[in-house]
Amino acid sequence: MAILRVRKFGDPILRRRAERVREVTPQVRATLRDMIDTMYAEVGIGLAATQVGIPLRMLVVDEEKGRGPRALVNPEVVEHGGLVVAEEGCLSIPGIFGDVARAEWVRVTATSEDGDGVQLDARGLLARVIQHEVDHLDGILFIDRLDPMLRDRIKRQIRREGLPENAPHRAFAL
């Protein structure tokens, strides 16, 4: 297993819409395992392939309540409901946090790392993580969902000061 380099704000791949995975191959499975190792090494609870420079529609999440990691290939949110506002952070934008409105629950269809079709109903934190990671696959960052004035202030701060190298995690980093 390998720890992959997490791409940071400003890297063009973070703004690129990821391509669908045509087939779950041994190489795809190995990449998903590397993504899981990277997510844990970075103390994250979710990671999209674009965050590690891979332009494919794949993500990994840490299932809540000790169930372990889960990989989703070509995930698609097919239903959602409710609305919850909570603080988010991102491994690709370390040290930056903001309140983001997300659906309270989601239903996702995807392909598992074994190549099987899956449907996942998620609520709470898991729903938030999945939405955050699917956004990454569409080239959307959590700061894009902030109030425009706050978002612009954050972007100016990043341009002026850069991103901190070892920012503390005060919220879950996704």
C-alpha positions in Angstrom: 0.0 0.0 0.0 1.1 3.5 -0.7 0.4 6.9 0.8 -0.6 9.2 -2.0 0.1 13.0 -2.1 -3.0 15.0 -1.3 -3.4 17.9 -3.8 -4.0 21.3 -2.3 -6.2 24.3 -3.2 -4.9 25.8 -6.4 -4.1 22.5 -8.1 -6.1 22.4 -11.3 -7.2 18.8 -10.9 -9.4 19.8 -7.9 -11.5 21.9 -10.3 -11.8 19.1 -12.9 -14.9 16.9 -13.3 -13.7 13.3 -12.9 -14.3 10.6 -15.5 -16.4 7.5 -14.9 -14.6 4.3 -14.2 -15.2 1.9 -17.0 -14.3 -1.3 -15.2 -13.2 -2.2 -11.6 -9.9 -3.7 -12.4 -7.1 -4.9 -10.0 -5.4 -1.5 -10.6 -8.6 0.3 -9.5 -8.9 -1.9 -6.4 -5.2 -1.2 -5.5 -5.8 2.5 -6.0 -8.8 2.4 -3.7 -6.8 0.7 -1.0 -4.1 3.3 -1.4 -6.7 6.0 -1.0 -8.0 4.4 2.2 -4.4 4.3 3.6 -4.0 8.0 2.6 -7.3 9.0 4.2 -6.2 7.5 7.5 -2.6 8.8 7.2 -4.1 12.3 6.7 -6.6 11.8 9.6 -9.5 12.3 7.2 -12.9 10.6 7.1 -13.3 10.8 3.4 -11.2 11.2 0.2 -12.0 11.6 -3.4 -9.7 10.4 -6.2 -9.3 13.9 -7.6 -7.7 14.9 -4.2 -4.8 12.6 -4.9 -4.5 13.5 -8.6 -6.6 10.7 -10.1 -9.3 12.0 -12.4 -11.7 9.1 -11.9 -15.1 9.0 -10.1 -14.0 7.1 -7.0 -14.2 7.9 -3.3 -13.5 6.4 0.0 -15.3 7.1 3.3 -14.9 5.9 6.8 -18.2 4.3 7.8 -19.5 5.7 11.1 -19.5 3.7 14.3 -16.4 1.6 13.7 -17.7 -0.2 10.6 -14.5 0.6 8.7 -13.8 2.1 5.3 -15.9 1.8 2.3 -15.0 2.5 -1.4 -17.5 3.8 -3.9 -16.9 3.8 -7.6 -19.0 6.0 -9.9 -21.1 7.2 -6.9 -24.3 9.1 -7.7 -26.7 10.8 -5.3 -30.1 9.7 -6.5 -32.2 11.0 -3.7 -31.8 13.4 -0.8 -33.8 15.3 1.8 -33.7 17.6 4.7 -31.2 20.3 5.4 -28.4 20.6 8.0 -25.8 23.2 8.4 -22.5 22.1 10.0 -18.8 23.0 9.9 -16.6 21.4 7.3 -12.9 21.3 6.6 -11.0 19.6 3.8 -7.7 17.8 3.4 -7.1 19.9 0.3 -7.6 23.2 2.1 -6.0 22.6 5.5 -6.7 25.0 8.3 -9.8 26.4 6.7 -13.3 25.7 8.0 -16.8 26.9 7.3 -20.5 26.2 7.8 -21.9 24.4 4.9 -25.6 23.5 4.2 -26.0 19.9 3.1 -28.9 17.4 2.7 -29.6 15.6 6.0 -29.8 12.2 4.2 -28.8 10.8 0.8 -29.4 7.7 -1.2 -26.4 6.8 -3.3 -25.9 4.3 -6.1 -22.4 3.1 -6.9 -20.2 0.2 -7.8 -18.3 -1.5 -5.0 -14.6 -2.3 -5.2 -15.7 -5.9 -6.0 -17.6 -4.6 -9.1 -21.0 -5.1 -7.6 -23.8 -2.5 -7.8 -24.6 -1.1 -4.4 -27.2 1.3 -3.0 -26.3 3.1 0.2 -28.7 5.1 2.4 -26.7 7.6 4.6 -27.7 10.0 7.3 -25.9 12.5 9.5 -22.1 12.7 9.2 -21.8 9.9 6.6 -24.3 11.7 4.4 -22.3 14.9 4.7 -19.0 13.1 3.9 -20.4 11.5 0.8 -21.8 14.8 -0.5 -18.5 16.5 0.2 -16.6 13.9 -1.7 -19.1 13.7 -4.6 -18.6 17.5 -4.9 -14.9 16.9 -5.3 -15.6 14.5 -8.2 -17.5 17.3 -9.8 -14.8 19.9 -9.3 -16.6 21.6 -6.4 -14.8 22.6 -3.2 -16.6 23.1 0.1 -15.6 26.8 0.1 -17.7 27.2 -3.1 -20.8 26.5 -0.9 -20.0 29.2 1.6 -21.4 32.7 1.7 -19.8 34.6 -1.2 -18.3 37.2 1.1 -16.7 34.6 3.4 -15.5 32.6 0.4 -13.8 35.6 -1.2 -12.2 36.5 2.1 -10.9 32.9 2.5 -9.5 33.0 -1.1 -7.8 36.3 -0.4 -6.3 35.0 2.8 -5.0 31.9 1.0 -3.4 34.0 -1.8 -1.8 36.3 0.8 -0.7 33.8 3.4 -0.8 30.4 1.6 -2.0 27.3 3.3 -0.6 26.1 6.6 1.6 23.1 6.4 0.5 21.3 9.6 -2.9 22.9 10.4 -4.7 21.4 13.4 -7.9 19.5 12.7 -10.7 21.3 14.7 -13.4 19.8 12.5 -13.5 16.7 10.5 -11.4 17.0 7.4 -13.0 15.5 4.3 
